Amino acid sequence: MNQAEPTAANIVAKCLRRLKWNERVQVGDFVEDGKAGFEPWTGPSGFRADAFVKTIYRRLRPVAARKSA
């Protein structure tokens, strides 16, 4: 086993980021589900991420879409 197999943690690190406690959850975010991986959030927007028991993730913006400083 020389090559590391892709795991949920590796995939998350590449395309999702964990919401900070004070960020608002919005449609399109993902809720971590221990057994099935991730489920898209389809509920109402506006709740703070720390109001959830499960971890909330958001897709990273593509590199080209990020503002250059």
mmCIF file of the N, C-alpha and C atoms, coordinates in Angstrom:
data_MODEL
# 
_entry.id   MODEL 
# 
loop_
_atom_site.group_PDB 
_atom_site.id 
_atom_site.type_symbol 
_atom_site.label_atom_id 
_atom_site.label_alt_id 
_atom_site.label_comp_id 
_atom_site.label_asym_id 
_atom_site.label_entity_id 
_atom_site.label_seq_id 
_atom_site.pdbx_PDB_ins_code 
_atom_site.Cartn_x 
_atom_site.Cartn_y 
_atom_site.Cartn_z 
_atom_site.occupancy 
_atom_site.B_iso_or_equiv 
_atom_site.pdbx_formal_charge 
_atom_site.auth_seq_id 
_atom_site.auth_comp_id 
_atom_site.auth_asym_id 
_atom_site.auth_atom_id 
_atom_site.pdbx_PDB_model_num 
ATOM 1   N N  . MET A 1 1  ? 0.823   -1.198 0.000   1.00 0.00 ? 1  MET A N  1 
ATOM 2   C CA . MET A 1 1  ? 0.000   0.000  0.000   1.00 0.00 ? 1  MET A CA 1 
ATOM 3   C C  . MET A 1 1  ? 0.865   1.258  0.000   1.00 0.00 ? 1  MET A C  1 
ATOM 4   N N  . ASN A 1 2  ? 1.510   1.504  -1.090  1.00 0.00 ? 2  ASN A N  1 
ATOM 5   C CA . ASN A 1 2  ? 2.350   2.682  -1.195  1.00 0.00 ? 2  ASN A CA 1 
ATOM 6   C C  . ASN A 1 2  ? 1.530   3.947  -1.429  1.00 0.00 ? 2  ASN A C  1 
ATOM 7   N N  . GLN A 1 3  ? 0.448   3.822  -2.174  1.00 0.00 ? 3  GLN A N  1 
ATOM 8   C CA . GLN A 1 3  ? -0.387  4.987  -2.446  1.00 0.00 ? 3  GLN A CA 1 
ATOM 9   C C  . GLN A 1 3  ? -1.480  5.102  -1.398  1.00 0.00 ? 3  GLN A C  1 
ATOM 10  N N  . ALA A 1 4  ? -1.689  6.330  -0.941  1.00 0.00 ? 4  ALA A N  1 
ATOM 11  C CA . ALA A 1 4  ? -2.754  6.562  0.030   1.00 0.00 ? 4  ALA A CA 1 
ATOM 12  C C  . ALA A 1 4  ? -4.091  6.561  -0.705  1.00 0.00 ? 4  ALA A C  1 
ATOM 13  N N  . GLU A 1 5  ? -5.034  5.812  -0.180  1.00 0.00 ? 5  GLU A N  1 
ATOM 14  C CA . GLU A 1 5  ? -6.352  5.776  -0.798  1.00 0.00 ? 5  GLU A CA 1 
ATOM 15  C C  . GLU A 1 5  ? -7.114  7.032  -0.410  1.00 0.00 ? 5  GLU A C  1 
ATOM 16  N N  . PRO A 1 6  ? -7.943  7.548  -1.324  1.00 0.00 ? 6  PRO A N  1 
ATOM 17  C CA . PRO A 1 6  ? -8.698  8.753  -0.991  1.00 0.00 ? 6  PRO A CA 1 
ATOM 18  C C  . PRO A 1 6  ? -9.698  8.478  0.126   1.00 0.00 ? 6  PRO A C  1 
ATOM 19  N N  . THR A 1 7  ? -9.705  9.346  1.097   1.00 0.00 ? 7  THR A N  1 
ATOM 20  C CA . THR A 1 7  ? -10.649 9.230  2.200   1.00 0.00 ? 7  THR A CA 1 
ATOM 21  C C  . THR A 1 7  ? -11.522 10.472 2.216   1.00 0.00 ? 7  THR A C  1 
ATOM 22  N N  . ALA A 1 8  ? -12.581 10.443 2.981   1.00 0.00 ? 8  ALA A N  1 
ATOM 23  C CA . ALA A 1 8  ? -13.464 11.608 3.089   1.00 0.00 ? 8  ALA A CA 1 
ATOM 24  C C  . ALA A 1 8  ? -12.694 12.826 3.573   1.00 0.00 ? 8  ALA A C  1 
ATOM 25  N N  . ALA A 1 9  ? -11.763 12.630 4.497   1.00 0.00 ? 9  ALA A N  1 
ATOM 26  C CA . ALA A 1 9  ? -10.982 13.751 5.028   1.00 0.00 ? 9  ALA A CA 1 
ATOM 27  C C  . ALA A 1 9  ? -10.124 14.385 3.943   1.00 0.00 ? 9  ALA A C  1 
ATOM 28  N N  . ASN A 1 10 ? -9.536  13.568 3.059   1.00 0.00 ? 10 ASN A N  1 
ATOM 29  C CA . ASN A 1 10 ? -8.715  14.108 1.972   1.00 0.00 ? 10 ASN A CA 1 
ATOM 30  C C  . ASN A 1 10 ? -9.564  14.876 0.981   1.00 0.00 ? 10 ASN A C  1 
ATOM 31  N N  . ILE A 1 11 ? -10.728 14.360 0.655   1.00 0.00 ? 11 ILE A N  1 
ATOM 32  C CA . ILE A 1 11 ? -11.612 15.019 -0.299  1.00 0.00 ? 11 ILE A CA 1 
ATOM 33  C C  . ILE A 1 11 ? -12.094 16.344 0.282   1.00 0.00 ? 11 ILE A C  1 
ATOM 34  N N  . VAL A 1 12 ? -12.444 16.372 1.555   1.00 0.00 ? 12 VAL A N  1 
ATOM 35  C CA . VAL A 1 12 ? -12.901 17.594 2.205   1.00 0.00 ? 12 VAL A CA 1 
ATOM 36  C C  . VAL A 1 12 ? -11.821 18.657 2.158   1.00 0.00 ? 12 VAL A C  1 
ATOM 37  N N  . ALA A 1 13 ? -10.604 18.275 2.420   1.00 0.00 ? 13 ALA A N  1 
ATOM 38  C CA . ALA A 1 13 ? -9.509  19.235 2.443   1.00 0.00 ? 13 ALA A CA 1 
ATOM 39  C C  . ALA A 1 13 ? -9.299  19.887 1.081   1.00 0.00 ? 13 ALA A C  1 
ATOM 40  N N  . LYS A 1 14 ? -9.656  19.220 0.004   1.00 0.00 ? 14 LYS A N  1 
ATOM 41  C CA . LYS A 1 14 ? -9.410  19.739 -1.330  1.00 0.00 ? 14 LYS A CA 1 
ATOM 42  C C  . LYS A 1 14 ? -10.546 20.584 -1.889  1.00 0.00 ? 14 LYS A C  1 
ATOM 43  N N  . CYS A 1 15 ? -11.799 20.325 -1.492  1.00 0.00 ? 15 CYS A N  1 
ATOM 44  C CA . CYS A 1 15 ? -12.890 21.045 -2.141  1.00 0.00 ? 15 CYS A CA 1 
ATOM 45  C C  . CYS A 1 15 ? -13.864 21.728 -1.175  1.00 0.00 ? 15 CYS A C  1 
ATOM 46  N N  . LEU A 1 16 ? -13.781 21.445 0.112   1.00 0.00 ? 16 LEU A N  1 
ATOM 47  C CA . LEU A 1 16 ? -14.685 22.061 1.084   1.00 0.00 ? 16 LEU A CA 1 
ATOM 48  C C  . LEU A 1 16 ? -13.883 22.706 2.207   1.00 0.00 ? 16 LEU A C  1 
ATOM 49  N N  . ARG A 1 17 ? -14.496 23.696 2.833   1.00 0.00 ? 17 ARG A N  1 
ATOM 50  C CA . ARG A 1 17 ? -13.890 24.279 4.031   1.00 0.00 ? 17 ARG A CA 1 
ATOM 51  C C  . ARG A 1 17 ? -14.941 24.301 5.130   1.00 0.00 ? 17 ARG A C  1 
ATOM 52  N N  . ARG A 1 18 ? -14.482 24.162 6.346   1.00 0.00 ? 18 ARG A N  1 
ATOM 53  C CA . ARG A 1 18 ? -15.376 24.172 7.500   1.00 0.00 ? 18 ARG A CA 1 
ATOM 54  C C  . ARG A 1 18 ? -15.799 25.605 7.798   1.00 0.00 ? 18 ARG A C  1 
ATOM 55  N N  . LEU A 1 19 ? -17.088 25.823 8.059   1.00 0.00 ? 19 LEU A N  1 
ATOM 56  C CA . LEU A 1 19 ? -17.572 27.158 8.391   1.00 0.00 ? 19 LEU A CA 1 
ATOM 57  C C  . LEU A 1 19 ? -17.089 27.554 9.775   1.00 0.00 ? 19 LEU A C  1 
ATOM 58  N N  . LYS A 1 20 ? -16.779 28.819 9.937   1.00 0.00 ? 20 LYS A N  1 
ATOM 59  C CA . LYS A 1 20 ? -16.427 29.346 11.248  1.00 0.00 ? 20 LYS A CA 1 
ATOM 60  C C  . LYS A 1 20 ? -17.695 29.431 12.077  1.00 0.00 ? 20 LYS A C  1 
ATOM 61  N N  . TRP A 1 21 ? -17.549 29.537 13.376  1.00 0.00 ? 21 TRP A N  1 
ATOM 62  C CA . TRP A 1 21 ? -18.696 29.505 14.287  1.00 0.00 ? 21 TRP A CA 1 
ATOM 63  C C  . TRP A 1 21 ? -19.709 30.602 13.997  1.00 0.00 ? 21 TRP A C  1 
ATOM 64  N N  . ASN A 1 22 ? -19.268 31.762 13.529  1.00 0.00 ? 22 ASN A N  1 
ATOM 65  C CA . ASN A 1 22 ? -20.180 32.896 13.357  1.00 0.00 ? 22 ASN A CA 1 
ATOM 66  C C  . ASN A 1 22 ? -20.673 33.074 11.927  1.00 0.00 ? 22 ASN A C  1 
ATOM 67  N N  . GLU A 1 23 ? -20.301 32.171 11.007  1.00 0.00 ? 23 GLU A N  1 
ATOM 68  C CA . GLU A 1 23 ? -20.783 32.263 9.633   1.00 0.00 ? 23 GLU A CA 1 
ATOM 69  C C  . GLU A 1 23 ? -22.203 31.720 9.543   1.00 0.00 ? 23 GLU A C  1 
ATOM 70  N N  . ARG A 1 24 ? -22.979 32.296 8.648   1.00 0.00 ? 24 ARG A N  1 
ATOM 71  C CA . ARG A 1 24 ? -24.363 31.882 8.451   1.00 0.00 ? 24 ARG A CA 1 
ATOM 72  C C  . ARG A 1 24 ? -24.441 30.748 7.442   1.00 0.00 ? 24 ARG A C  1 
ATOM 73  N N  . VAL A 1 25 ? -25.231 29.732 7.765   1.00 0.00 ? 25 VAL A N  1 
ATOM 74  C CA . VAL A 1 25 ? -25.438 28.601 6.869   1.00 0.00 ? 25 VAL A CA 1 
ATOM 75  C C  . VAL A 1 25 ? -26.373 29.043 5.752   1.00 0.00 ? 25 VAL A C  1 
ATOM 76  N N  . GLN A 1 26 ? -26.086 28.608 4.535   1.00 0.00 ? 26 GLN A N  1 
ATOM 77  C CA . GLN A 1 26 ? -26.935 28.954 3.402   1.00 0.00 ? 26 GLN A CA 1 
ATOM 78  C C  . GLN A 1 26 ? -27.176 27.716 2.554   1.00 0.00 ? 26 GLN A C  1 
ATOM 79  N N  . VAL A 1 27 ? -28.175 27.790 1.690   1.00 0.00 ? 27 VAL A N  1 
ATOM 80  C CA . VAL A 1 27 ? -28.467 26.681 0.789   1.00 0.00 ? 27 VAL A CA 1 
ATOM 81  C C  . VAL A 1 27 ? -27.232 26.433 -0.062  1.00 0.00 ? 27 VAL A C  1 
ATOM 82  N N  . GLY A 1 28 ? -26.864 25.186 -0.212  1.00 0.00 ? 28 GLY A N  1 
ATOM 83  C CA . GLY A 1 28 ? -25.661 24.841 -0.964  1.00 0.00 ? 28 GLY A CA 1 
ATOM 84  C C  . GLY A 1 28 ? -24.510 24.423 -0.069  1.00 0.00 ? 28 GLY A C  1 
ATOM 85  N N  . ASP A 1 29 ? -24.601 24.689 1.240   1.00 0.00 ? 29 ASP A N  1 
ATOM 86  C CA . ASP A 1 29 ? -23.598 24.209 2.185   1.00 0.00 ? 29 ASP A CA 1 
ATOM 87  C C  . ASP A 1 29 ? -23.833 22.723 2.419   1.00 0.00 ? 29 ASP A C  1 
ATOM 88  N N  . PHE A 1 30 ? -22.897 22.077 3.086   1.00 0.00 ? 30 PHE A N  1 
ATOM 89  C CA . PHE A 1 30 ? -22.988 20.646 3.331   1.00 0.00 ? 30 PHE A CA 1 
ATOM 90  C C  . PHE A 1 30 ? -22.917 20.353 4.819   1.00 0.00 ? 30 PHE A C  1 
ATOM 91  N N  . VAL A 1 31 ? -23.739 19.387 5.256   1.00 0.00 ? 31 VAL A N  1 
ATOM 92  C CA . VAL A 1 31 ? -23.757 18.934 6.642   1.00 0.00 ? 31 VAL A CA 1 
ATOM 93  C C  . VAL A 1 31 ? -23.031 17.600 6.689   1.00 0.00 ? 31 VAL A C  1 
ATOM 94  N N  . GLU A 1 32 ? -22.087 17.481 7.614   1.00 0.00 ? 32 GLU A N  1 
ATOM 95  C CA . GLU A 1 32 ? -21.336 16.234 7.744   1.00 0.00 ? 32 GLU A CA 1 
ATOM 96  C C  . GLU A 1 32 ? -22.237 15.168 8.342   1.00 0.00 ? 32 GLU A C  1 
ATOM 97  N N  . ASP A 1 33 ? -22.278 14.023 7.668   1.00 0.00 ? 33 ASP A N  1 
ATOM 98  C CA . ASP A 1 33 ? -23.043 12.886 8.151   1.00 0.00 ? 33 ASP A CA 1 
ATOM 99  C C  . ASP A 1 33 ? -22.048 11.758 8.363   1.00 0.00 ? 33 ASP A C  1 
ATOM 100 N N  . GLY A 1 34 ? -21.876 11.353 9.590   1.00 0.00 ? 34 GLY A N  1 
ATOM 101 C CA . GLY A 1 34 ? -20.842 10.389 9.942   1.00 0.00 ? 34 GLY A CA 1 
ATOM 102 C C  . GLY A 1 34 ? -20.809 9.129  9.099   1.00 0.00 ? 34 GLY A C  1 
ATOM 103 N N  . LYS A 1 35 ? -21.942 8.598  8.692   1.00 0.00 ? 35 LYS A N  1 
ATOM 104 C CA . LYS A 1 35 ? -21.973 7.334  7.957   1.00 0.00 ? 35 LYS A CA 1 
ATOM 105 C C  . LYS A 1 35 ? -21.960 7.534  6.444   1.00 0.00 ? 35 LYS A C  1 
ATOM 106 N N  . ALA A 1 36 ? -22.736 8.469  5.950   1.00 0.00 ? 36 ALA A N  1 
ATOM 107 C CA . ALA A 1 36 ? -22.905 8.625  4.499   1.00 0.00 ? 36 ALA A CA 1 
ATOM 108 C C  . ALA A 1 36 ? -21.988 9.676  3.894   1.00 0.00 ? 36 ALA A C  1 
ATOM 109 N N  . GLY A 1 37 ? -21.237 10.390 4.689   1.00 0.00 ? 37 GLY A N  1 
ATOM 110 C CA . GLY A 1 37 ? -20.361 11.427 4.157   1.00 0.00 ? 37 GLY A CA 1 
ATOM 111 C C  . GLY A 1 37 ? -20.941 12.809 4.386   1.00 0.00 ? 37 GLY A C  1 
ATOM 112 N N  . PHE A 1 38 ? -21.473 13.421 3.324   1.00 0.00 ? 38 PHE A N  1 
ATOM 113 C CA . PHE A 1 38 ? -22.003 14.773 3.413   1.00 0.00 ? 38 PHE A CA 1 
ATOM 114 C C  . PHE A 1 38 ? -23.361 14.864 2.735   1.00 0.00 ? 38 PHE A C  1 
ATOM 115 N N  . GLU A 1 39 ? -24.231 15.656 3.328   1.00 0.00 ? 39 GLU A N  1 
ATOM 116 C CA . GLU A 1 39 ? -25.551 15.898 2.751   1.00 0.00 ? 39 GLU A CA 1 
ATOM 117 C C  . GLU A 1 39 ? -25.672 17.382 2.450   1.00 0.00 ? 39 GLU A C  1 
ATOM 118 N N  . PRO A 1 40 ? -26.240 17.751 1.302   1.00 0.00 ? 40 PRO A N  1 
ATOM 119 C CA . PRO A 1 40 ? -26.433 19.179 1.023   1.00 0.00 ? 40 PRO A CA 1 
ATOM 120 C C  . PRO A 1 40 ? -27.479 19.766 1.963   1.00 0.00 ? 40 PRO A C  1 
ATOM 121 N N  . TRP A 1 41 ? -27.245 20.997 2.419   1.00 0.00 ? 41 TRP A N  1 
ATOM 122 C CA . TRP A 1 41 ? -28.195 21.690 3.277   1.00 0.00 ? 41 TRP A CA 1 
ATOM 123 C C  . TRP A 1 41 ? -29.270 22.295 2.383   1.00 0.00 ? 41 TRP A C  1 
ATOM 124 N N  . THR A 1 42 ? -30.516 21.916 2.623   1.00 0.00 ? 42 THR A N  1 
ATOM 125 C CA . THR A 1 42 ? -31.621 22.425 1.824   1.00 0.00 ? 42 THR A CA 1 
ATOM 126 C C  . THR A 1 42 ? -32.617 23.191 2.684   1.00 0.00 ? 42 THR A C  1 
ATOM 127 N N  . GLY A 1 43 ? -32.295 23.363 3.942   1.00 0.00 ? 43 GLY A N  1 
ATOM 128 C CA . GLY A 1 43 ? -33.185 24.062 4.859   1.00 0.00 ? 43 GLY A CA 1 
ATOM 129 C C  . GLY A 1 43 ? -33.069 25.572 4.729   1.00 0.00 ? 43 GLY A C  1 
ATOM 130 N N  . PRO A 1 44 ? -33.679 26.294 5.649   1.00 0.00 ? 44 PRO A N  1 
ATOM 131 C CA . PRO A 1 44 ? -33.629 27.755 5.595   1.00 0.00 ? 44 PRO A CA 1 
ATOM 132 C C  . PRO A 1 44 ? -32.227 28.289 5.884   1.00 0.00 ? 44 PRO A C  1 
ATOM 133 N N  . SER A 1 45 ? -31.933 29.446 5.332   1.00 0.00 ? 45 SER A N  1 
ATOM 134 C CA . SER A 1 45 ? -30.642 30.104 5.558   1.00 0.00 ? 45 SER A CA 1 
ATOM 135 C C  . SER A 1 45 ? -30.717 30.978 6.792   1.00 0.00 ? 45 SER A C  1 
ATOM 136 N N  . GLY A 1 46 ? -29.556 31.384 7.285   1.00 0.00 ? 46 GLY A N  1 
ATOM 137 C CA . GLY A 1 46 ? -29.516 32.364 8.357   1.00 0.00 ? 46 GLY A CA 1 
ATOM 138 C C  . GLY A 1 46 ? -29.074 31.854 9.704   1.00 0.00 ? 46 GLY A C  1 
ATOM 139 N N  . PHE A 1 47 ? -29.044 30.544 9.909   1.00 0.00 ? 47 PHE A N  1 
ATOM 140 C CA . PHE A 1 47 ? -28.579 30.013 11.182  1.00 0.00 ? 47 PHE A CA 1 
ATOM 141 C C  . PHE A 1 47 ? -27.063 30.106 11.248  1.00 0.00 ? 47 PHE A C  1 
ATOM 142 N N  . ARG A 1 48 ? -26.530 30.396 12.429  1.00 0.00 ? 48 ARG A N  1 
ATOM 143 C CA . ARG A 1 48 ? -25.084 30.388 12.600  1.00 0.00 ? 48 ARG A CA 1 
ATOM 144 C C  . ARG A 1 48 ? -24.596 28.947 12.633  1.00 0.00 ? 48 ARG A C  1 
ATOM 145 N N  . ALA A 1 49 ? -23.387 28.732 12.146  1.00 0.00 ? 49 ALA A N  1 
ATOM 146 C CA . ALA A 1 49 ? -22.827 27.381 12.067  1.00 0.00 ? 49 ALA A CA 1 
ATOM 147 C C  . ALA A 1 49 ? -22.707 26.730 13.445  1.00 0.00 ? 49 ALA A C  1 
ATOM 148 N N  . ASP A 1 50 ? -22.500 27.518 14.502  1.00 0.00 ? 50 ASP A N  1 
ATOM 149 C CA . ASP A 1 50 ? -22.352 26.919 15.832  1.00 0.00 ? 50 ASP A CA 1 
ATOM 150 C C  . ASP A 1 50 ? -23.685 26.471 16.428  1.00 0.00 ? 50 ASP A C  1 
ATOM 151 N N  . ALA A 1 51 ? -24.796 26.724 15.748  1.00 0.00 ? 51 ALA A N  1 
ATOM 152 C CA . ALA A 1 51 ? -26.099 26.272 16.216  1.00 0.00 ? 51 ALA A CA 1 
ATOM 153 C C  . ALA A 1 51 ? -26.342 24.802 15.865  1.00 0.00 ? 51 ALA A C  1 
ATOM 154 N N  . PHE A 1 52 ? -25.478 24.217 15.051  1.00 0.00 ? 52 PHE A N  1 
ATOM 155 C CA . PHE A 1 52 ? -25.637 22.837 14.616  1.00 0.00 ? 52 PHE A CA 1 
ATOM 156 C C  . PHE A 1 52 ? -24.770 21.910 15.439  1.00 0.00 ? 52 PHE A C  1 
ATOM 157 N N  . VAL A 1 53 ? -25.259 20.708 15.645  1.00 0.00 ? 53 VAL A N  1 
ATOM 158 C CA . VAL A 1 53 ? -24.470 19.694 16.340  1.00 0.00 ? 53 VAL A CA 1 
ATOM 159 C C  . VAL A 1 53 ? -23.424 19.129 15.382  1.00 0.00 ? 53 VAL A C  1 
ATOM 160 N N  . LYS A 1 54 ? -23.810 18.965 14.120  1.00 0.00 ? 54 LYS A N  1 
ATOM 161 C CA . LYS A 1 54 ? -22.899 18.433 13.115  1.00 0.00 ? 54 LYS A CA 1 
ATOM 162 C C  . LYS A 1 54 ? -22.113 19.572 12.475  1.00 0.00 ? 54 LYS A C  1 
ATOM 163 N N  . THR A 1 55 ? -20.975 19.234 11.890  1.00 0.00 ? 55 THR A N  1 
ATOM 164 C CA . THR A 1 55 ? -20.112 20.218 11.251  1.00 0.00 ? 55 THR A CA 1 
ATOM 165 C C  . THR A 1 55 ? -20.677 20.621 9.891   1.00 0.00 ? 55 THR A C  1 
ATOM 166 N N  . ILE A 1 56 ? -20.588 21.918 9.575   1.00 0.00 ? 56 ILE A N  1 
ATOM 167 C CA . ILE A 1 56 ? -21.084 22.453 8.308   1.00 0.00 ? 56 ILE A CA 1 
ATOM 168 C C  . ILE A 1 56 ? -19.891 22.859 7.449   1.00 0.00 ? 56 ILE A C  1 
ATOM 169 N N  . TYR A 1 57 ? -19.964 22.520 6.166   1.00 0.00 ? 57 TYR A N  1 
ATOM 170 C CA . TYR A 1 57 ? -18.899 22.836 5.222   1.00 0.00 ? 57 TYR A CA 1 
ATOM 171 C C  . TYR A 1 57 ? -19.449 23.629 4.048   1.00 0.00 ? 57 TYR A C  1 
ATOM 172 N N  . ARG A 1 58 ? -18.567 24.387 3.393   1.00 0.00 ? 58 ARG A N  1 
ATOM 173 C CA . ARG A 1 58 ? -18.917 25.158 2.208   1.00 0.00 ? 58 ARG A CA 1 
ATOM 174 C C  . ARG A 1 58 ? -17.867 24.896 1.144   1.00 0.00 ? 58 ARG A C  1 
ATOM 175 N N  . ARG A 1 59 ? -18.307 24.862 -0.103  1.00 0.00 ? 59 ARG A N  1 
ATOM 176 C CA . ARG A 1 59 ? -17.367 24.664 -1.210  1.00 0.00 ? 59 ARG A CA 1 
ATOM 177 C C  . ARG A 1 59 ? -16.388 25.811 -1.294  1.00 0.00 ? 59 ARG A C  1 
ATOM 178 N N  . LEU A 1 60 ? -15.165 25.481 -1.620  1.00 0.00 ? 60 LEU A N  1 
ATOM 179 C CA . LEU A 1 60 ? -14.157 26.505 -1.880  1.00 0.00 ? 60 LEU A CA 1 
ATOM 180 C C  . LEU A 1 60 ? -14.441 27.110 -3.244  1.00 0.00 ? 60 LEU A C  1 
ATOM 181 N N  . ARG A 1 61 ? -14.219 28.403 -3.360  1.00 0.00 ? 61 ARG A N  1 
ATOM 182 C CA . ARG A 1 61 ? -14.382 29.053 -4.649  1.00 0.00 ? 61 ARG A CA 1 
ATOM 183 C C  . ARG A 1 61 ? -13.212 28.641 -5.542  1.00 0.00 ? 61 ARG A C  1 
ATOM 184 N N  . PRO A 1 62 ? -13.448 28.533 -6.848  1.00 0.00 ? 62 PRO A N  1 
ATOM 185 C CA . PRO A 1 62 ? -12.331 28.223 -7.744  1.00 0.00 ? 62 PRO A CA 1 
ATOM 186 C C  . PRO A 1 62 ? -11.244 29.292 -7.646  1.00 0.00 ? 62 PRO A C  1 
ATOM 187 N N  . VAL A 1 63 ? -10.014 28.907 -7.858  1.00 0.00 ? 63 VAL A N  1 
ATOM 188 C CA . VAL A 1 63 ? -8.881  29.826 -7.720  1.00 0.00 ? 63 VAL A CA 1 
ATOM 189 C C  . VAL A 1 63 ? -9.060  31.050 -8.612  1.00 0.00 ? 63 VAL A C  1 
ATOM 190 N N  . ALA A 1 64 ? -9.564  30.882 -9.821  1.00 0.00 ? 64 ALA A N  1 
ATOM 191 C CA . ALA A 1 64 ? -9.731  31.999 -10.753 1.00 0.00 ? 64 ALA A CA 1 
ATOM 192 C C  . ALA A 1 64 ? -10.755 33.011 -10.261 1.00 0.00 ? 64 ALA A C  1 
ATOM 193 N N  . ALA A 1 65 ? -11.705 32.584 -9.449  1.00 0.00 ? 65 ALA A N  1 
ATOM 194 C CA . ALA A 1 65 ? -12.760 33.468 -8.972  1.00 0.00 ? 65 ALA A CA 1 
ATOM 195 C C  . ALA A 1 65 ? -12.348 34.270 -7.733  1.00 0.00 ? 65 ALA A C  1 
ATOM 196 N N  . ARG A 1 66 ? -11.253 33.878 -7.091  1.00 0.00 ? 66 ARG A N  1 
ATOM 197 C CA . ARG A 1 66 ? -10.805 34.588 -5.892  1.00 0.00 ? 66 ARG A CA 1 
ATOM 198 C C  . ARG A 1 66 ? -10.228 35.933 -6.269  1.00 0.00 ? 66 ARG A C  1 
ATOM 199 N N  . LYS A 1 67 ? -10.408 36.904 -5.394  1.00 0.00 ? 67 LYS A N  1 
ATOM 200 C CA . LYS A 1 67 ? -9.853  38.239 -5.631  1.00 0.00 ? 67 LYS A CA 1 
ATOM 201 C C  . LYS A 1 67 ? -8.348  38.215 -5.391  1.00 0.00 ? 67 LYS A C  1 
ATOM 202 N N  . SER A 1 68 ? -7.605  38.898 -6.248  1.00 0.00 ? 68 SER A N  1 
ATOM 203 C CA . SER A 1 68 ? -6.173  39.019 -6.010  1.00 0.00 ? 68 SER A CA 1 
ATOM 204 C C  . SER A 1 68 ? -5.901  40.263 -5.183  1.00 0.00 ? 68 SER A C  1 
ATOM 205 N N  . ALA A 1 69 ? -5.063  40.080 -4.192  1.00 0.00 ? 69 ALA A N  1 
ATOM 206 C CA . ALA A 1 69 ? -4.776  41.182 -3.283  1.00 0.00 ? 69 ALA A CA 1 
ATOM 207 C C  . ALA A 1 69 ? -3.602  42.013 -3.734  1.00 0.00 ? 69 ALA A C  1 
# 
